[in-house]
Amino acid sequence: MSTVLLGLAPQDPYARIVSPLLDSEPEGLGISQQHPDFVRFVNAVLAQMRADGQWALSYARWIGTPVPAPPPARYSG
């Protein structure tokens, strides 16, 4: 929830977060097992973003600083 709010607030000049952050929840992405090529594509894009610094730039733009290290990739089948 907090991640969503932190991402939306900079996009809306009228939005304000008025209380402390609610919690720390991992985020995930669910893709149908019927689309393994799409899963590989998304995983490759995320790996590239971690490797070339785009993850940190996006985090700084939408969430702010300090920018932590990207979370490790966790895959489940």
C-alpha positions, 0 to 999 in steps of 0.5 A, a space after each residue: 500500500 505504501 509503495 503505491 501511495 509513494 508512487 502516486 503522490 508525485 504525480 498528483 499535485 493535490 495528493 498528500 500522504 498525511 500519516 507515517 508509512 503503513 507497512 513494508 510489503 513485497 510486491 509481485 507480478 503474476 503472469 499466466 503459465 501459458 505465457 512463458 515467453 512473456 515471463 522471460 521477457 519481463 524477467 530480462 527487463 527487470 534484470 537489465 534495469 538492476 544491472 544498468 542503474 535504471 532501477 535506481 533512477 526510477 526509484 529516485 524519480 518516483 519514490 525518492 532518496 535514499 535509494 536502497 539496493 534493488 531487492 533480489 529477484 525471487 522466482 517461483 513456479 
